[in-house]
Amino acid sequence: MASEDKKAQNAFRTISEVADDLGVQQHVLRFWETKFSSIKPMKRGGGRRYYRPEDVALLKKIHHLLYSDGYTIKGVQKLLKGVSKNAVLAEQRREQPTQVHGVTAQVKAPNQEPANQAAPKIMLNDDQKVVLQSLLDDLLEMRDLLNEDKKNAA
């Protein structure tokens, strides 16, 4: 991702820069252009491709879905059907760390709680504790029955 360090975030990128950023060969990007009609790089003299920031965001999303999430080309096509490039770009910007006065801060969705924060303690009366314990016992029993059924089916 060295080319992103050199260029402004909204700068156009060549096919070699995008290929290097994604860790794929240039022919892979040209192939994706044939499979995803929303990827339309601007072409200059000699057919040289220049990808807009929204194209780069979409290519990163496609790369992630194919290589990290294990989708097929058809699966990604179905998933992205009706999704605009600008929506993908906005999503990518929300997920990126933000620079504020030289300090990197991760932007979170407003209702997300950090996983390592303890939940507030709730005081339950004895009747509520009995009901919850009974529900827990029932759930554990159902889990055991389901596991038993799986073993018998195998």
MODELLER restraints for C-alpha pairs under 7 A, 6 or more apart:
rsr = mdl.restraints
at = mdl.atoms
rsr.add(forms.Gaussian(group=physical.xy_distance, feature=features.Distance(at['CA:1:A'], at['CA:21:A']), mean=4.47, stdev=0.5))
rsr.add(forms.Gaussian(group=physical.xy_distance, feature=features.Distance(at['CA:3:A'], at['CA:17:A']), mean=6.18, stdev=0.5))
rsr.add(forms.Gaussian(group=physical.xy_distance, feature=features.Distance(at['CA:10:A'], at['CA:53:A']), mean=5.60, stdev=0.5))
rsr.add(forms.Gaussian(group=physical.xy_distance, feature=features.Distance(at['CA:11:A'], at['CA:53:A']), mean=6.77, stdev=0.5))
rsr.add(forms.Gaussian(group=physical.xy_distance, feature=features.Distance(at['CA:12:A'], at['CA:50:A']), mean=5.75, stdev=0.5))
rsr.add(forms.Gaussian(group=physical.xy_distance, feature=features.Distance(at['CA:12:A'], at['CA:51:A']), mean=5.38, stdev=0.5))
rsr.add(forms.Gaussian(group=physical.xy_distance, feature=features.Distance(at['CA:12:A'], at['CA:52:A']), mean=4.95, stdev=0.5))
rsr.add(forms.Gaussian(group=physical.xy_distance, feature=features.Distance(at['CA:12:A'], at['CA:53:A']), mean=6.43, stdev=0.5))
rsr.add(forms.Gaussian(group=physical.xy_distance, feature=features.Distance(at['CA:13:A'], at['CA:50:A']), mean=5.30, stdev=0.5))
rsr.add(forms.Gaussian(group=physical.xy_distance, feature=features.Distance(at['CA:13:A'], at['CA:51:A']), mean=5.04, stdev=0.5))
rsr.add(forms.Gaussian(group=physical.xy_distance, feature=features.Distance(at['CA:13:A'], at['CA:52:A']), mean=6.75, stdev=0.5))
rsr.add(forms.Gaussian(group=physical.xy_distance, feature=features.Distance(at['CA:14:A'], at['CA:49:A']), mean=5.90, stdev=0.5))
rsr.add(forms.Gaussian(group=physical.xy_distance, feature=features.Distance(at['CA:14:A'], at['CA:50:A']), mean=4.75, stdev=0.5))
rsr.add(forms.Gaussian(group=physical.xy_distance, feature=features.Distance(at['CA:14:A'], at['CA:51:A']), mean=6.20, stdev=0.5))
rsr.add(forms.Gaussian(group=physical.xy_distance, feature=features.Distance(at['CA:15:A'], at['CA:26:A']), mean=6.36, stdev=0.5))
rsr.add(forms.Gaussian(group=physical.xy_distance, feature=features.Distance(at['CA:15:A'], at['CA:49:A']), mean=5.98, stdev=0.5))
rsr.add(forms.Gaussian(group=physical.xy_distance, feature=features.Distance(at['CA:15:A'], at['CA:50:A']), mean=6.59, stdev=0.5))
rsr.add(forms.Gaussian(group=physical.xy_distance, feature=features.Distance(at['CA:16:A'], at['CA:26:A']), mean=6.37, stdev=0.5))
rsr.add(forms.Gaussian(group=physical.xy_distance, feature=features.Distance(at['CA:19:A'], at['CA:25:A']), mean=5.73, stdev=0.5))
rsr.add(forms.Gaussian(group=physical.xy_distance, feature=features.Distance(at['CA:19:A'], at['CA:26:A']), mean=5.52, stdev=0.5))
rsr.add(forms.Gaussian(group=physical.xy_distance, feature=features.Distance(at['CA:22:A'], at['CA:60:A']), mean=6.95, stdev=0.5))
rsr.add(forms.Gaussian(group=physical.xy_distance, feature=features.Distance(at['CA:33:A'], at['CA:39:A']), mean=5.47, stdev=0.5))
rsr.add(forms.Gaussian(group=physical.xy_distance, feature=features.Distance(at['CA:33:A'], at['CA:40:A']), mean=6.90, stdev=0.5))
rsr.add(forms.Gaussian(group=physical.xy_distance, feature=features.Distance(at['CA:36:A'], at['CA:77:A']), mean=6.92, stdev=0.5))
rsr.add(forms.Gaussian(group=physical.xy_distance, feature=features.Distance(at['CA:39:A'], at['CA:55:A']), mean=5.82, stdev=0.5))
rsr.add(forms.Gaussian(group=physical.xy_distance, feature=features.Distance(at['CA:41:A'], at['CA:49:A']), mean=5.76, stdev=0.5))
rsr.add(forms.Gaussian(group=physical.xy_distance, feature=features.Distance(at['CA:41:A'], at['CA:50:A']), mean=5.41, stdev=0.5))
rsr.add(forms.Gaussian(group=physical.xy_distance, feature=features.Distance(at['CA:41:A'], at['CA:51:A']), mean=4.68, stdev=0.5))
rsr.add(forms.Gaussian(group=physical.xy_distance, feature=features.Distance(at['CA:41:A'], at['CA:52:A']), mean=6.66, stdev=0.5))
rsr.add(forms.Gaussian(group=physical.xy_distance, feature=features.Distance(at['CA:42:A'], at['CA:49:A']), mean=5.77, stdev=0.5))
rsr.add(forms.Gaussian(group=physical.xy_distance, feature=features.Distance(at['CA:42:A'], at['CA:50:A']), mean=5.10, stdev=0.5))
rsr.add(forms.Gaussian(group=physical.xy_distance, feature=features.Distance(at['CA:42:A'], at['CA:51:A']), mean=6.33, stdev=0.5))
rsr.add(forms.Gaussian(group=physical.xy_distance, feature=features.Distance(at['CA:43:A'], at['CA:49:A']), mean=4.63, stdev=0.5))
rsr.add(forms.Gaussian(group=physical.xy_distance, feature=features.Distance(at['CA:43:A'], at['CA:50:A']), mean=6.13, stdev=0.5))
rsr.add(forms.Gaussian(group=physical.xy_distance, feature=features.Distance(at['CA:54:A'], at['CA:85:A']), mean=5.42, stdev=0.5))
rsr.add(forms.Gaussian(group=physical.xy_distance, feature=features.Distance(at['CA:54:A'], at['CA:86:A']), mean=5.92, stdev=0.5))
rsr.add(forms.Gaussian(group=physical.xy_distance, feature=features.Distance(at['CA:54:A'], at['CA:89:A']), mean=5.37, stdev=0.5))
rsr.add(forms.Gaussian(group=physical.xy_distance, feature=features.Distance(at['CA:55:A'], at['CA:85:A']), mean=6.71, stdev=0.5))
rsr.add(forms.Gaussian(group=physical.xy_distance, feature=features.Distance(at['CA:57:A'], at['CA:88:A']), mean=6.26, stdev=0.5))
rsr.add(forms.Gaussian(group=physical.xy_distance, feature=features.Distance(at['CA:57:A'], at['CA:89:A']), mean=5.19, stdev=0.5))
rsr.add(forms.Gaussian(group=physical.xy_distance, feature=features.Distance(at['CA:57:A'], at['CA:92:A']), mean=6.67, stdev=0.5))
rsr.add(forms.Gaussian(group=physical.xy_distance, feature=features.Distance(at['CA:58:A'], at['CA:85:A']), mean=6.04, stdev=0.5))
rsr.add(forms.Gaussian(group=physical.xy_distance, feature=features.Distance(at['CA:58:A'], at['CA:88:A']), mean=5.99, stdev=0.5))
rsr.add(forms.Gaussian(group=physical.xy_distance, feature=features.Distance(at['CA:62:A'], at['CA:76:A']), mean=6.87, stdev=0.5))
rsr.add(forms.Gaussian(group=physical.xy_distance, feature=features.Distance(at['CA:65:A'], at['CA:71:A']), mean=5.61, stdev=0.5))
rsr.add(forms.Gaussian(group=physical.xy_distance, feature=features.Distance(at['CA:65:A'], at['CA:76:A']), mean=6.76, stdev=0.5))
rsr.add(forms.Gaussian(group=physical.xy_distance, feature=features.Distance(at['CA:66:A'], at['CA:72:A']), mean=6.14, stdev=0.5))
rsr.add(forms.Gaussian(group=physical.xy_distance, feature=features.Distance(at['CA:94:A'], at['CA:107:A']), mean=6.72, stdev=0.5))
rsr.add(forms.Gaussian(group=physical.xy_distance, feature=features.Distance(at['CA:95:A'], at['CA:107:A']), mean=6.87, stdev=0.5))
rsr.add(forms.Gaussian(group=physical.xy_distance, feature=features.Distance(at['CA:96:A'], at['CA:106:A']), mean=6.96, stdev=0.5))
rsr.add(forms.Gaussian(group=physical.xy_distance, feature=features.Distance(at['CA:97:A'], at['CA:104:A']), mean=6.12, stdev=0.5))
rsr.add(forms.Gaussian(group=physical.xy_distance, feature=features.Distance(at['CA:97:A'], at['CA:105:A']), mean=5.49, stdev=0.5))
rsr.add(forms.Gaussian(group=physical.xy_distance, feature=features.Distance(at['CA:97:A'], at['CA:106:A']), mean=4.36, stdev=0.5))
rsr.add(forms.Gaussian(group=physical.xy_distance, feature=features.Distance(at['CA:97:A'], at['CA:107:A']), mean=6.11, stdev=0.5))
rsr.add(forms.Gaussian(group=physical.xy_distance, feature=features.Distance(at['CA:98:A'], at['CA:104:A']), mean=5.56, stdev=0.5))
rsr.add(forms.Gaussian(group=physical.xy_distance, feature=features.Distance(at['CA:98:A'], at['CA:105:A']), mean=5.18, stdev=0.5))
rsr.add(forms.Gaussian(group=physical.xy_distance, feature=features.Distance(at['CA:98:A'], at['CA:106:A']), mean=6.07, stdev=0.5))
rsr.add(forms.Gaussian(group=physical.xy_distance, feature=features.Distance(at['CA:98:A'], at['CA:107:A']), mean=6.65, stdev=0.5))
rsr.add(forms.Gaussian(group=physical.xy_distance, feature=features.Distance(at['CA:99:A'], at['CA:105:A']), mean=6.27, stdev=0.5))
